[in-house]
Amino acid sequence: MTERIELTAPLGRWQGERGTYHLVTITGAEAEALQAHEAMHRLEFGARRGFGSVKVTARIGETEWPTSVFPQKQRSEWVLLVSKKVMRSEDLAEGDPVELTLEPL
């Protein structure tokens, strides 16, 4: 089940004990598509990936990389962490709108 997910969302920031993380929060129909992909994977393989994550190929601008998205406790939101390398490459800062493409694997 490969479905391309495209969305625009603001680049957020979360301050944790070990440092600052930048992320995109995925909600709505896009989050539902990720939830469906995770459920199909679980049915097909009989197990969940770590933390219920979904492996994806992410793309912002010209930068593409393999990563995972992670569900939040309420399961209606997913989070994609965005590295400093990607932020520098695409000249992004907190609050910037991010045009994101995800391809679940």
N, C-alpha and C positions, 0 to 999 in steps of 0.2 A: 504494500500500500504506500505509494509515493505520491504525495500531494504537495505542491508548492504553496507556501503560505507567504503572503505579502502584506505588510502593514507599515504604517508610520506611527511612531510613538516617541515620547520624549525620553532622552537619556537621563536616567535617575542616578542618585548617589545614595549609598548606604554605608554608614560608619559602623564597622565592627570592632571587636577587641583586637584583631590582628591587622587592621588597616581599613582603608577606604576602598569600596568596590563600586564600580559603575555598572549599571544594568538597564535593560529594557524590560518593562513589565508587559506581558502579553495577556489580553483579556478578550472577551466577546467571542465572536465566531471563530477567531484564530485560536483561542484557548480551547474551544470545544473541539476543533480539528486535531489539536495535539493530544487532547484527552482520548479521542477516538483512536488515534494511532497507537497510543500507549495500551489501550484496552485490547486492540487487535493483536499487538505484539505479545501481550500476556496470554491471550487465548492460544496463539500459535505456538509459543515456546513454553508455556506453562510457568513462567516466572517473570517477575518484574526486574528491571534494571535497578541499579543503586538509587535509592531515594525516589524511585518511580520516574526517573529521568527518561528523556527521549533523546537519542543521538540525532544530530542534525548537521547539515552543512549550512552555515550562516553566511550571509553576504550583506555588507554595508558598503555602498559605493562600489569601488573597484576591489575591495578587500574581501576575500572569501576564506573561510577556515572551518575545519571540523571541530565540533564542540557538542555540548548537550544543553538542553533546557530543562529546568527543574520546576515541578509543581509546588505551589504554595499549599498550606494546610487546607484551605477552603476548596482547593482543586479547581476553582474557577479562574485562577491566575497562574501563569507560568513566568519564569524569569530566565533571561539570557544575560550572562555576565559578559561585559565588553572590556577587553584588556586595554591597558595603556598603549600598547603597540598599535591596536586598531584605532584607538582614539587619535593618536598622533598621525597615523597614516591618512585618516579621513578628516583631520582637523576638527574634531568634535570636542564639545565642552558640555558640562552638566546643563540640562534643560534644552539642549538642541533637539530639534525633531530628527529622528533617525528613520530613514527609509530602509527597511529590513526585509530580506527574503530568507525564508527557512525552507529547507528540503529535508523532511524527516527521513531517516535511514532505517 
